[in-house]
Amino acid sequence: MDKHYICYIHTIKINNLILMKKLKLLITLLIFLTIAAHVFPQTFTFQPGDIVTETVELESYKNIQVDMVHEGFDDLTFGWVTVENNILEKWEYSSCDNGGCYSLLPDSATIGPLSDTVPGYIRLTVNPRDQTGTSTAKIYVYNTKYPDDGKIVTFHITAILPTSVSEPEVQFISLYPNPATEYLMLENPSSDPAQFELIDLTGKTLARDIVNPLEPKKIILSSFPKGIYFVRLQNSSAYETRKIIIQ
């Protein structure tokens, strides 16, 4: 048999062998990627984290948001389910995500599909009104392709008394002395009756009264322990909270 022909046949066999090895390697890689896609689904992370802790002052609104950052390359559709909602009864609140806004906090919602350049988000907007305390909400977020492989984000929100108050636009209540010992005097120079509330550091209202125009009001303090308190003053056009000390 011709030597050149034998060499040609041998070369073909070698090339076929190399091709078969490459084909087997490609098939193995495809099988691995298919298995990996199911065993290791594309994930996401919460920003700033899976536990969000915030404070909000009484009678004010605050937006509290967590982002879901997609770590894969394909579009991702998020689903979320409210698994715990212990937001205090008197609080006013609503929620939003990429798909829209909702009254209160819905049982479930869907976001997407979103590309990896567009993070998902869930945002709570709260106003504690006049109720101090801590509210908690827990939301289970998942990739809709793998609903059992989700994560829980927890919102802890604490309502506090105002730490600073801007000057009212109208002439308001005069309050003295401060520090006080036996009594507190209130004078209302406006033509509008005002409501007075004495509040302790836990947010509990200890005394409440009406201060009428041009009628000084004397509040007896002998039944209250020494310490720091807040006085909340409000009429139809102004609102203010002041810190006082009872000695």
ROFIPA-570095 format. One record per atom (N, C-alpha, C, CB): y, z negated, x. Coordinates in steps of 0.02 Angstrom, whole numbers, plus 50000, padded with zeros to 5 digits. Atoms other than C-alpha are relative to their C-alpha. Glycine has a CB too. Layout:
// residues N
YZX;...
//
This chain:
// residues 247
499415000050043;500005000050000;500625000050045;500004993849951;499404999349960;501745004250062;500334993150012;500495004849967;499705006549983;502564989550153;500664999049963;500114999650076;499365000750034;504244993150073;499904998049926;500415006650004;500155001650070;503474992549900;499784992649994;499455004649973;500225007050001;502614975949940;500594995350007;499484998750056;499405004149989;504264968950002;500434999849937;500415002750060;499604999650061;505134974949844;499704995549946;500035007449974;500345004150050;503824966649732;500104992650016;499265001749998;499915006949979;503964950649832;500714997549984;499844999350074;499305001850014;505864950749813;500114998849926;500475005550025;499945000850073;505714953049625;499714993349979;499655005849963;500335006350018;504514938249613;500454994150019;499324999450035;499565005549978;505714927349713;500604999449953;500245001250073;499415000150044;507194932449605;499814997349931;500305007149993;500225002650065;506194929249447;499894992550002;499365003549978;500115007149992;505694912249513;500654996250000;499614998650064;499345003149998;507504908049551;500325000049930;500475003650050;499724999550067;508024914249379;499684995049952;499915007149973;500355004750043;506684903749294;500224992850014;499245000650010;499765006749983;507254888249389;500694998749971;500014999050076;499325000750027;509054891349338;499974999249924;500435006050019;500065000450072;508514894149158;499744993149978;499535005449975;500265006750015;507504877949157;500544994750009;499394998350044;499465004749988;508984868649231;500525000249944;500345001550068;499514999250053;510154875849099;499744996949935;500165007449989;500295002850061;508944871248958;500004992450003;499285002649990;500005007349991;508774853549029;500704997149990;499744998150070;499315002350007;510664851849038;500225000149928;500475004350043;499824999550071;510884857848859;499674994549959;499815006849973;500355005450035;509564845648798;500334993350014;499264999850021;499675006349982;510414831348893;500664999249964;500114999750076;499355000350033;512124835748822;499934998849925;500405006450012;500125001050071;511414836548646;499814992849985;499455004749976;500205007050009;510584819548664;500594995350013;499414998250048;499435004249982;512124812148748;500524999849944;500325002450065;499504999750054;513224818048604;499824995349943;500065007149974;500215004550053;512174807548485;499964992850024;499335002249973;500075006849973;511844792648598;500684997250020;499515000050059;499345002149977;513614792148670;500545004049963;500065000950077;499514996350038;514774798348532;500704999350030;500014997849927;499325000449975;516574802148575;500334993849973;500415006449980;499745006550019;517504785648572;500765000149997;499764994750049;499285000850003;519264779248547;500164992750018;500295001849929;499785006849984;520264763948599;500614998349958;500164999350075;499425002350036;521544753448508;500574998550049;499844993749958;499405001749962;523304752348578;500504996849953;500315006450034;500055003749936;524014739348609;499354996250010;500564995250005;500625003649992;522294731648578;499674998949932;500124993250034;500365000950063;520994726748448;500204993549964;499264999950013;499705005950033;521924710348411;500765000550007;499724993250030;499274999250000;523754712248363;500314993749971;500225006449960;499695006350021;524774696148352;500765000949999;499804994150047;499284999150008;526554696748285;500304994349959;500155006749966;499635004750042;527874685348209;500535003949961;500324994350042;499484996950040;529094689948071;500404994449967;499695004849946;499565005150029;530584680048007;499995000549923;500715000750026;499965000150072;530724674847826;500545004849975;500144992949975;499534995450034;531594687147709;500195005950044;500624996249979;499864994149959;531454701347834;499375004450003;500244998050071;500564995349995;530364716847854;499825001350073;500185006649964;500224998349933;529324720948006;499425004949997;499814993750039;500554995149994;528224735948051;499554997950057;500285007150011;500505002049950;526624731648145;499485005550003;499674993049983;500424994049995;525634746448210;499504999650056;500445006150010;500504999149948;524044749748306;499815007450001;499364995449987;500194993049992;523614766948376;499265000550020;500445003450054;500684998449978;521874774448395;500035006150046;499525001449938;499954994749950;521844784648556;499325003250008;500274997250067;500634996349998;520504798048553;499845001850073;500055006449956;500194998849930;519554799348718;499595006350010;499614994150026;500404993949993;518604815448682;500435006250004;499535000649942;499654993649996;519064833748682;500015003849934;499685004350054;500024996750065;518614838948505;500444996349950;499285000549974;499645003350054;519564835448346;499594994349972;500185005049944;500345006050025;519144818548271;500314997949934;500034994250052;499775002650064;519264812148093;499824992649997;499685003849940;500115007250005;519494793348074;499904998049928;500604996250030;500055003650063;518914782947929;500164992850012;499315000949967;499895007149992;519454765147900;499884996349934;500714998650026;500195004150057;518894751247785;500294993050010;499224999649992;499745006949997;519754734647746;499414995249990;500554998949946;500575004650004;518444721447784;500224992849987;499595000350064;499735006750015;519574706147767;500755000649988;499844995050058;499295000050015;521264703747686;500204993149975;500185005549947;499785006850016;521974686147691;500764999550005;499684994950047;499275000150000;523804690947676;500244995349943;500305007249991;499795005250047;524704676647588;500285003149936;500534995550032;499874997250067;525004678947403;500735001949988;499804994949948;499304998650013;526904678347404;500295005550044;500414993750010;499744995049954;527084690847545;500035006949967;499575000350063;499964993050020;527664708547510;499755004250059;500745001949980;500264995949945;526714721547611;499755006749975;499444996350037;500274993450014;526174739647618;499685002550065;500555005049975;500344997349941;525184750647738;500095007650003;499254998249999;499954992849989;525294768147813;499515002150054;500735002050020;500374997049945;524234779647921;500245007250006;499234999649988;499804993049990;524334797847978;500005004049935;499555003350051;500074996250062;523874803347803;500504998249946;499334999149973;499535002050051;525174793747703;500094992549997;499795002649934;499875007150009;525734776747640;499694997649935;500764998650002;500365003050056;524924764847517;500344993549979;499264998950018;499795006550025;525424750447407;499474994950020;500115000149923;500465005149976;524654734647479;499555002850055;499574997149943;500474997849950;523094738047584;499395002849965;499804994250049;500564997150038;521804750347513;499334997950027;500055007650001;500685001749978;519934747347521;499775004650057;499525000549942;500204995349948;519704763047627;500465006050000;499265002349989;499604993949994;520554778847688;499725004350056;500754998250015;500234995249949;520264794247798;500615003150033;499545005449969;499454997049961;521384801247936;499735005950039;500324994750048;500194994449956;521244818348014;499765006149962;499474997850047;500175000549928;520554828748088;500615000250045;499535005650019;499465000449951;521654824948239;499755002450067;500274992850005;500184998049932;521644832848410;500084994150047;500435006050024;499965005549953;521504822248566;500714998650023;499565001450061;499305001149982;523384824148591;500384996349946;500355006650015;499685003450056;523764815848424;499624993749984;500055004749937;500365006350017;523284797448409;500044998549926;500274994250040;499965002650068;522844790248241;500384993450001;499304999149969;499665006650002;523784774948182;499904996949931;500755000750016;499975003950062;523754761248051;500594995250007;499324996149986;499405004149995;525384752248014;500064995649937;500635004450009;499855004750054;525724736747909;500744998550001;499584993550007;499305002050008;527464733247843;500014993849956;500445005749969;500055006450036;527684715147790;500704996849994;499524995250036;499425004350010;529034704047719;499734993649968;500555003449953;500305006250026;528474685847698;500414996649946;499904995150056;499565003150049;529914682247579;500164992850022;499685000049930;499825006849982;530104663247578;499384995850018;500384996749943;500625003749987;528304658547625;499815000450074;499435002749957;500245000349931;527924653047803;499244999550001;500334994150038;500735000349993;526154653447870;499745006150037;499664999549931;500314994649963;524924665247952;499535004049953;499604997350061;500434995550038;524094680247871;499555004050048;500425004849956;500474996349959;522574689647936;499725005949960;499434995550025;500324994250030;521924707047899;499555003250053;500525005249972;500474996849954;520394715247979;499805006849972;499374995650012;500144993250021;520084733947972;499485003150046;500665004349999;500544996649962;518504743248026;500185007350004;499304999049965;499814993149987;518934760048105;499425003650034;500655000450044;500584996549973;517644773348145;500125007650001;499374998449960;500044992749999;517354791548191;499545002049942;499735002750069;500394998550060;516734799348028;499335003350016;500405004549954;500654997349980;515334808048124;499504994550016;500075004750060;500435005749981;514664791048178;500264993649966;499984999150079;499705005650037;515154778548042;499734993250020;499885000949927;500285006549979;514014764948114;500244997950069;499255000349998;499795001449931;514844765548285;500764998950003;499805005950047;499295001250002;516574759248238;500214993550033;500234999949930;499725006049969;517704745048294;500474996749949;500385001750065;499575003850045;518704731448206;500664998350036;499654993549976;499345002149976;520574728948232;500244994449955;500515006050002;499795005950037;521294712148181;500764999150006;499634993750025;499295001450002;523094708948129;500104992649984;500375004549947;499805006950012;523734691048146;500774999949995;499744995150057;499284999750011;525484689248073;500244993149977;500195005549947;499745006650016;526464672948069;500735000549978;499934995250060;499315000250025;528034670347965;500354993850025;500015000449922;499625005649972;529364659448044;500704999849970;500045000650077;499315000550022;531074653047998;500455004150046;500224992549999;499554996049958;532524663748059;500254996150060;500595002549958;499765003249939;533024659848237;500735001350012;499605002450060;499294998649994;534724667748225;500235003649937;500155004350064;499744997150061;535824672948081;500695002950015;500044994749943;499354996949990;537294684848083;500524996749955;499985007549987;499475003050039;538974679148018;500055003449931;500675000550037;499934997050066;539154681647830;500655003849994;499954994749945;499414995850008;540394694847772;500524996749954;499805006749972;499535003450044;541194682847647;500084992850022;499765000449926;499905007149985;541914665547660;499424996149969;500684997449973;500625003150023;540404654147646;500044992450002;499425002450041;500045007250008;539834636147639;500204996250064;499294998049980;499865004649945;540574622547749;499494994449998;500734997149995;500545005049995;539254610347810;500174995150056;499315003450012;499835005049949;539604593947901;499764993149975;500774999950015;500004999549926;539294582647994;499335002850025;500144993050032;500614997649969;538014590048112;500044998750075;499885007649985;500555003950029;537134580048185;500244995449943;499664995950054;499865004250057;537044569848025;499574993750004;499885003849934;500395006250001;536444552147993;499814998149928;500404994250032;500135002450067;536624545847814;500085005349946;500454994349984;499874995150052;537264561047720;500225006750032;500544997549952;499774993449980;537714579547730;500485002549946;499395005050010;499514997550048;539274586747648;499995007749999;500714997450018;499974992750010;539324604447577;500615001649958;499355002749967;499424997850037;540904613147520;499975007649991;500664997950035;500054992950017;540944630047434;500705002749983;499515001249941;499324997750013;542654638447451;500035006649962;500375000950066;500004993650036;542104654547365;500014998849925;499395004250019;500015000550073;542094658347178;499305000849973;500485005249970;500694998550019;540224660747176;499564993950014;499735006250038;500455005649986;538964646447155;499485001950053;499634997849936;500474998849946;537774644647302;499414995249994;500344999350069;500605004250000;536004638047319;499904997050069;499385004049979;500135003649937;535614624947452;499264997950001;500474993850006;500685002449990;533874621247522;499954996650068;499485005749994;500135003549938;533364608547655;499265001150016;500174992449996;500674997849982;531804614447750;499794996750065;499965007750006;500235002949937;530744605747881;499705005450045;499484994449986;500244995249951;529944613948034;499365003549979;499894996650065;500614996750026;528344618247938;500175005249947;499524994949973;499804995450052;529354628447813;500004997049930;499555005950000;500035003350065;529194615747672;500714998349977;499574993650003;499355001650029;530704614247557;500014992849976;500175004849942;499985007250016;531184595747545;500524998449947;500154996150062;499475001250049;532754597047438;500315006649981;500544995050028;499694993950026;533594610147331;500554998149951;499475004749967;499455001650046;535264610047240;500475006049996;500394993650024;499494994950008;536714620747180;500684997250022;500035002549926;499345002049978;538414619847265;500515004449963;500085000850079;499524996350041;539734625047140;500675000950037;500124996549933;499364998949968;541424632247191;500474994049992;500335006349971;499495005249999;542714619147240;499744993249976;500595002049957;500295006550017;541504604847202;499574997650058;499575000549934;500395002349942;540954596247364;499364996649979;500424995250042;500665002850015;539134591447364;499794995550058;499475005749989;500225004849950;538484575947454;499244999349995;500364993149991;500735000449997;536654576247507;499814993850039;499695006450032;500215006249968;535914559047546;499375001550043;499864994449948;500534998449953;534774559947699;499574994050019;500305002950063;500355006249979;534114542047710;499255000449991;500284994149962;500724999650013;532394547047644;499645004850047;499875002049928;500304995149955;532114560247778;499954997350071;500415006649999;500085002349930;531404556247952;500495003650047;499285001250024;499574996949950;532474559648104;499665006250029;500174995050056;500294993949971;532244576948178;500425006149985;499305001049974;499674993550009;532694595348167;499805002949932;499825004950058;500114996950065;532874603947998;500395006549995;500204995149942;499624993950014;533504620247927;500314999449931;499555006350006;499674999650065;534754622647788;500075007449982;500704996450002;499944993150024;534614638747689;500525000249945;499315002749974;499454999350047;536184644147596;500025007249975;500674998150034;500024993350028;536284658847478;500415000449936;499295002349987;499694998450064;537424666147346;499895007449987;500764998350000;500144993150020;537524683447267;500205005150053;500365001649937;499764995249951;538354691347419;499874998050072;500735001149991;500115002149931;537814681447573;499384995650004;500624996250026;500605003949988;536304673147649;500044997350071;499345004349989;499945003049934;536244661147796;499524994150007;500734997750014;500415005849983;535084648747880;500304996650061;499255002150013;499715003849945;535774634947992;499524994450020;500694997249981;500395005649974;534924622048102;500434993749999;499745001450071;499655006549998;535424603748079;499544994850031;500224997949929;500375005649971;534894587548161;500164993749961;500184999050076;499915006550033;534624571248069;499834994650052;499544999449935;500085005249950;534864556348184;499854993249968;500634999550045;
//
